[in-house]
Amino acid sequence: MAASNSSSSPAILVFSKPLTTTDIEKKLSVPTKALKHLPSFGESRQVYIEAKDDKGYFWSFTCSIRRDRYSKPVLSSRTWLSFARYRNLRAGDIIKLYKEHDQFTGVEYKIEVEIKNQ
């Protein structure tokens, strides 16, 4: 990840994971431990995550959790599937989500892709 500018705190790795076929074709399963770094769900079952990718494009992902006690978050919006197709993601590629706190703009998310050799 690129170095932060002087108005930002160091980036926090929210999660990093190798993608599965389900992640690419249906929804991205987000590790539960990432919840503490995501926007608060409050009484809602979904939040929006605006993230800038490593090519400079902005994406708006919908992150949702189930109603029951099983709070495994997923990115299930059309935007996630569009992102996966646009980046030609395959099972085994690695996705990384970072969170930064900028004193001027607030929280910023960055999403990176590491393509594995086919």
Backbone bond lengths (Angstrom), bond angles and torsions (degrees), N, CA, C in turn:
res aa  C-N    CA-C-N  psi(-1)  N-CA   C-N-CA  omega(-1)  CA-C   N-CA-C  phi
1 M - - - 1.459 - - 1.510 108.90 -
2 A 1.310 115.96 141.59 1.459 121.83 -179.91 1.520 110.25 -64.08
3 A 1.297 116.08 152.01 1.467 120.87 179.36 1.520 110.42 -64.22
4 S 1.302 115.23 147.47 1.459 120.95 178.25 1.513 109.54 -75.35
5 N 1.350 115.72 152.65 1.454 117.37 174.87 1.523 108.79 -80.74
6 S 1.324 117.77 173.28 1.462 121.27 -172.18 1.524 113.99 -66.89
7 S 1.340 118.42 -17.62 1.460 119.92 179.92 1.521 112.48 -91.24
8 S 1.337 117.26 -0.09 1.456 121.61 -178.38 1.514 110.90 -112.05
9 S 1.336 115.44 150.45 1.451 119.80 171.21 1.529 107.63 -82.00
10 P 1.325 117.37 164.13 1.469 118.62 178.62 1.537 110.78 -57.13
11 A 1.316 115.55 146.30 1.466 120.49 -179.23 1.525 110.19 -69.55
12 I 1.318 114.75 141.80 1.462 122.46 175.51 1.517 107.02 -103.04
13 L 1.335 116.75 129.30 1.458 120.14 174.73 1.523 107.61 -76.08
14 V 1.324 117.27 110.69 1.466 122.43 179.73 1.519 109.12 -73.10
15 F 1.324 116.73 -47.98 1.460 121.50 172.69 1.515 110.37 -164.24
16 S 1.318 114.23 158.75 1.457 123.42 174.39 1.521 105.33 -141.17
17 K 1.337 116.21 131.72 1.459 117.52 179.88 1.518 111.28 -155.91
18 P 1.332 115.28 146.51 1.463 118.79 171.99 1.528 108.62 -73.83
19 L 1.303 116.15 138.23 1.462 120.60 -177.48 1.522 111.96 -79.41
20 T 1.325 114.85 146.27 1.455 122.32 174.55 1.531 108.50 -105.38
21 T 1.302 116.54 171.01 1.463 120.54 177.09 1.525 110.15 -60.57
22 T 1.327 118.32 -40.92 1.465 122.03 178.21 1.518 110.77 -62.14
23 D 1.339 117.23 -40.43 1.466 120.97 178.45 1.523 111.17 -57.84
24 I 1.304 117.05 -36.69 1.467 121.69 -174.87 1.527 112.55 -86.47
25 E 1.321 117.03 -34.11 1.465 120.45 -174.09 1.524 114.40 -95.96
26 K 1.335 117.99 -21.57 1.470 119.74 -175.11 1.516 113.44 -127.75
27 K 1.330 116.61 -63.19 1.467 121.30 -177.38 1.518 108.45 -159.94
28 L 1.325 115.45 151.71 1.456 120.85 178.32 1.519 109.10 -90.10
29 S 1.306 115.79 117.88 1.457 121.44 175.81 1.528 108.10 -80.89
30 V 1.327 115.37 120.15 1.465 122.14 -177.03 1.530 108.49 -98.07
31 P 1.333 118.31 133.12 1.465 119.45 177.97 1.533 111.54 -56.31
32 T 1.311 117.30 136.93 1.459 123.03 -177.39 1.528 111.89 -57.21
33 K 1.329 117.45 -35.14 1.469 120.22 -179.20 1.526 112.44 -62.04
34 A 1.339 117.39 -16.80 1.463 121.29 179.06 1.527 112.28 -73.74
35 L 1.336 118.48 -16.94 1.472 121.79 -176.61 1.525 112.75 -53.68
36 K 1.329 117.21 -37.39 1.474 119.69 -176.62 1.522 112.39 -67.05
37 H 1.324 118.39 -16.93 1.460 121.80 -179.78 1.529 112.98 -104.38
38 L 1.330 117.42 -1.07 1.463 121.67 -179.97 1.526 109.60 -94.44
39 P 1.333 117.75 162.47 1.466 119.23 175.56 1.534 110.10 -57.00
40 S 1.321 116.50 150.55 1.463 121.25 -179.42 1.527 111.25 -65.05
41 F 1.324 115.88 135.00 1.457 120.82 177.30 1.532 110.70 -80.85
42 G 1.322 117.52 -24.43 1.462 120.31 -177.29 1.523 109.39 54.82
43 E 1.326 117.55 -129.10 1.464 122.49 178.04 1.523 112.09 -88.82
44 S 1.314 116.23 -4.63 1.463 121.57 -177.67 1.526 111.06 -84.24
45 R 1.314 115.87 164.44 1.458 120.90 175.21 1.526 111.00 -106.16
46 Q 1.328 117.18 3.75 1.451 118.44 178.76 1.524 111.68 -148.15
47 V 1.319 114.33 151.26 1.462 122.38 174.93 1.524 107.16 -135.54
48 Y 1.319 114.88 162.62 1.455 120.10 178.56 1.514 108.95 -109.19
49 I 1.307 115.64 135.24 1.452 121.94 179.29 1.527 107.59 -118.64
50 E 1.320 115.20 115.21 1.463 121.09 175.79 1.524 105.95 -92.03
51 A 1.326 116.55 121.89 1.459 120.19 -177.13 1.522 110.95 -133.14
52 K 1.315 115.07 142.73 1.462 121.70 175.98 1.523 107.12 -98.90
53 D 1.341 116.26 129.62 1.459 118.31 -179.89 1.525 111.29 -85.12
54 D 1.324 115.73 174.00 1.453 121.36 -176.54 1.530 113.16 -74.51
55 K 1.328 117.37 3.28 1.461 122.10 173.75 1.535 111.10 -108.41
56 G 1.358 115.94 0.32 1.458 120.45 176.47 1.519 115.42 95.86
57 Y 1.342 118.10 2.49 1.472 121.46 179.45 1.526 110.32 -90.28
58 F 1.339 115.14 147.78 1.463 120.94 177.69 1.518 109.90 -99.68
59 W 1.326 115.61 139.67 1.465 122.86 -179.30 1.518 108.80 -130.67
60 S 1.322 116.89 142.32 1.462 122.05 176.34 1.526 107.93 -112.52
61 F 1.325 115.69 107.84 1.461 121.48 -177.98 1.519 110.35 -101.48
62 T 1.328 116.95 142.26 1.459 122.44 173.21 1.517 107.49 -96.75
63 C 1.322 116.19 120.62 1.458 121.59 177.21 1.520 107.35 -107.32
64 S 1.330 116.70 126.30 1.464 119.60 -177.73 1.524 111.17 -129.47
65 I 1.336 113.38 158.96 1.462 121.42 174.54 1.522 107.60 -129.47
66 R 1.330 116.06 159.74 1.467 120.75 179.98 1.523 111.14 -75.60
67 R 1.319 114.90 166.01 1.469 120.52 177.68 1.515 112.49 -73.16
68 D 1.338 117.13 -32.74 1.468 119.98 -176.26 1.530 110.40 -74.96
69 R 1.298 116.68 -172.01 1.459 121.82 -176.61 1.528 112.87 -69.81
70 Y 1.295 117.06 -17.49 1.460 121.66 -179.60 1.517 108.17 -76.76
71 S 1.319 116.86 99.63 1.467 120.55 -171.43 1.527 113.11 -99.87
72 K 1.324 117.94 32.26 1.467 120.84 178.27 1.524 109.26 -64.35
73 P 1.324 117.84 117.13 1.463 119.81 -179.37 1.528 112.40 -77.08
74 V 1.324 115.63 150.19 1.460 121.86 176.25 1.530 109.52 -139.53
75 L 1.326 115.59 148.08 1.458 121.16 168.91 1.516 104.68 -97.50
76 S 1.324 116.14 109.81 1.455 119.37 -171.88 1.522 113.59 -122.26
77 S 1.301 116.47 10.64 1.458 119.15 -177.04 1.518 111.58 -79.67
78 R 1.304 113.89 164.24 1.463 119.48 174.02 1.520 110.23 -59.68
79 T 1.319 116.25 -29.22 1.461 119.47 -179.56 1.526 111.04 -62.19
80 W 1.340 117.54 -42.14 1.467 119.34 178.35 1.528 110.20 -60.42
81 L 1.319 117.27 -46.60 1.464 120.04 -179.61 1.525 110.90 -64.88
82 S 1.325 117.57 -37.05 1.467 121.08 175.70 1.527 110.33 -63.09
83 F 1.322 116.02 -43.16 1.461 120.86 178.33 1.534 110.08 -60.70
84 A 1.325 116.47 -46.57 1.471 121.15 -179.07 1.531 110.65 -60.41
85 R 1.326 116.28 -42.39 1.473 119.88 179.13 1.528 111.02 -69.76
86 Y 1.322 116.82 -44.63 1.458 121.26 -178.98 1.528 111.21 -58.35
87 R 1.325 115.69 -40.83 1.467 120.53 -178.94 1.528 112.43 -88.21
88 N 1.337 116.35 0.74 1.472 122.05 179.14 1.532 110.85 53.72
89 L 1.341 115.51 47.45 1.457 120.72 -177.04 1.526 111.00 -72.34
90 R 1.327 114.19 148.34 1.469 121.56 179.27 1.527 108.45 -133.72
91 A 1.328 115.00 160.43 1.458 119.87 175.82 1.531 108.20 -56.51
92 G 1.331 115.86 134.96 1.452 121.49 -179.00 1.520 113.52 100.95
93 D 1.341 117.53 -24.39 1.463 119.92 174.07 1.530 107.43 -63.66
94 I 1.313 116.43 155.23 1.469 120.30 -177.18 1.523 109.85 -111.76
95 I 1.328 115.11 132.76 1.462 122.16 177.57 1.528 107.48 -109.36
96 K 1.331 115.92 137.85 1.469 120.75 178.72 1.515 108.29 -131.16
97 L 1.322 116.21 132.86 1.463 121.93 176.16 1.523 107.86 -116.88
98 Y 1.329 115.66 128.17 1.461 122.51 179.09 1.522 109.93 -116.06
99 K 1.328 115.00 153.83 1.463 121.65 176.71 1.528 107.52 -127.01
100 E 1.333 115.27 132.55 1.463 121.48 176.35 1.518 109.06 -125.83
101 H 1.317 115.78 149.11 1.465 121.42 172.97 1.516 107.28 -108.26
102 D 1.313 116.83 116.79 1.452 122.55 179.15 1.528 107.59 -105.99
103 Q 1.323 117.59 132.17 1.472 120.16 -176.37 1.521 112.89 -65.43
104 F 1.319 117.81 -19.67 1.465 120.75 -178.53 1.524 113.02 -100.13
105 T 1.324 117.11 -39.92 1.472 120.35 -174.44 1.521 113.76 -106.42
106 G 1.316 118.36 -6.79 1.467 121.37 -179.48 1.524 111.04 87.08
107 V 1.314 115.73 -145.02 1.462 121.32 -177.31 1.527 110.23 -78.73
108 E 1.306 115.30 135.22 1.462 121.82 175.62 1.520 108.26 -129.01
109 Y 1.334 115.45 139.26 1.461 120.86 175.76 1.515 108.85 -110.32
110 K 1.322 114.96 145.36 1.463 121.52 177.00 1.527 107.26 -130.31
111 I 1.337 115.59 138.40 1.452 120.63 179.96 1.524 108.70 -119.83
112 E 1.324 115.79 131.90 1.453 121.88 -179.58 1.516 110.02 -124.15
113 V 1.327 114.19 152.96 1.462 121.18 179.27 1.525 108.01 -124.67
114 E 1.301 115.59 134.31 1.463 121.49 172.85 1.526 106.18 -115.63
115 I 1.316 115.77 109.28 1.467 120.93 -178.31 1.517 108.81 -80.94
116 K 1.313 116.22 126.64 1.460 121.63 177.20 1.517 108.99 -86.48
117 N 1.300 115.75 148.67 1.473 119.36 177.16 1.515 109.81 -60.89
118 Q 1.309 115.61 136.72 1.475 120.37 -176.47 1.504 111.58 -80.77
